[in-house]
Amino acid sequence: MAAAKSTVRSISQQAFNEMVQENIDDLDMDPAEALADAIETLTLQGVDLSGIVTDTLPGETNPVIHSIDRIKQLQLLDWTDVDEVLGLLDGLGELLRVEGSGNGAIGARNGGVEVMCEVCLKARAGGCGSVLVKGLDALAAFLLDLQSTETFRQRGGPKMLIEILNKETENVNILNSVFSVVAAASTGNEVIKESFVELHIDELIVTIMKKHTKGSIPSLYDAIRVLLAADDNRVVASQVYGYARQFAKVGIAEALVESLKDGISSPGLVSATIALKAVAVNVSANFPNASEIFALCVYELYLFPVIAKNFKLCAK
């Protein structure tokens, strides 16, 4: 069954700004009153204001947009001042971490995805790891909906991330940031999941898990879970079940079990177990290694009661 069409209305930043300005010019409202009236009117009309700057008066500059625009300018100057780029990324990161601010959506609607893709490409080519990590973290924060993830795909995002994973196999900070982008970009977008699978991300995940300390790359587990989640409402028959079989075949299930060998004290215990479940429950019973996957499921079912008992969550 096809998903119901959304009836939510949207508006551009330019149209919103023009509405505020009309309130000032035509209705003699002061700027604060004009802004509040525009927000109230559009909200009553059912307009989605996510990603729209609604807390800045006419003539003022939103700090998220300012940071993106300045980084874009520095891109054109070929980064003559890397320290300024790092400072801007630090400030942008702080803004994006403000809970409930909507700054991620604002950045996404004002070129944030495109700019951060360019930052990551340039940082990777120039070997600037600190800029790469901060750029990846900002990029993950901008990937909030289908529009932003499609922009990421169209900019060659999946291929860029795979190239980084192939090159930066030793740096856990970069790897963790890359997998956070993988998870964000793949959420609700089956096309991007397919792109990553076609680029053999499953094999890279196994290689990286074997190389690094258990739990040292927490976002890797989130990436596995999201890649194997049938969460794209546009798709009638998801391919993630086939991806799970492919993941199992290259040894991801075994690698996840290995990361849980320390039992209750295993780093990233909950995340790793959830990722393991994503692999196990999606594998067909007719798959040749079904008995192995079933054993993993039993292992998981053993772990959860132990976890629950440890935190006194089991019913007495």
C-alpha positions, 0 to 999 in steps of 0.5 A, a space after each residue: 500500500 502506498 503511503 498517504 500523501 502529506 498535506 503539510 504546507 511549506 514555505 521558503 525562507 525568502 517568502 517568510 522574510 517577505 511576509 514579515 517585511 510586508 507586515 512592517 511596511 503595509 501594517 506599520 508593525 514594529 519588527 518584533 510584532 511583525 515577526 510574531 504575527 507572521 509565525 502565528 498566521 502561518 502556524 494557524 494555516 498549517 504551514 511547516 516552519 521547520 528549517 525556517 529562521 523565525 527568531 531573527 528580526 529583519 536585518 539581523 543574520 542568523 548565526 548558523 547561516 552566517 557560519 555556512 556562508 563564511 565557510 563557503 567563502 573560504 572554500 572559494 579562497 582555497 582555505 587560506 586560513 585553516 584556523 578560521 575554518 576550524 573556528 567556524 566549525 567549532 561554533 557551528 557545532 555548538 549551535 547544532 548541539 543546542 537541543 530544540 533549536 532547529 538549527 540543524 534544519 535551518 542549516 540543511 535548508 540553507 546549503 549546509 549539506 552541500 557546503 559540508 560535503 565540500 568541506 569533507 572532500 577538501 579536508 580528506 584531500 588535504 589530510 586535515 583530520 580535525 577539519 574532516 571530523 568537525 565537517 562530518 559531525 556537522 553534516 550528520 546534524 544536517 541530514 534530518 529528512 528526505 530532502 536533505 539526504 537526497 541532496 547528500 546522495 546527489 552530491 556523491 555522499 555515499 561514495 565520499 564516505 566509502 573512500 574515507 573509510 578505505 583511507 582512514 582505517 586507523 583513526 577512530 574519531 574519523 571512523 566514528 564520525 563517518 558512521 554517524 553520517 552513514 546512519 543519518 543519511 540512511 535513515 528513511 532512505 532506501 536508495 542511500 542504503 542500496 548505494 552503501 551496500 553496492 559500495 560494499 560497506 558490509 565488508 568494510 564494517 567487518 574489516 574495521 570491527 576486527 581492527 579496532 577495540 570493542 566499542 571504540 566506534 559506537 556509531 558503527 552499531 547505529 549504522 548497521 541497525 539503520 542500514 538494515 531497517 525497513 523505514 522508507 515509507 516510499 518503498 512497498 517491498 524493502 530490500 533490507 532483508 537481502 542486505 541482512 543476508 549479505 551482512 551475515 555472509 561476510 561475517 558481521 554477525 560473528 564480529 558483533 558476537 565477538 564484541 559482546 564476549 565480555 558479557 555485561 561489561 562489554 563496551 557498547 553492549 546495548 548498541 551492539 546487541 541491537 545491531 546484532 538483532 537487526 542482522 538476525 531477525 532479517 535473515 530468512 530461515 532458508 538461508 544456509 547459515 540459518 543455524 548460526 544466526 539462530 544461535 546468535 539470536 539465542 545469545 541475544 536472548 540470553 544477554 537481555 535477561 542478564 542486562 535487565 536483572 543487573 539493572 533490576 528491571 526484571 519482574 520479581 
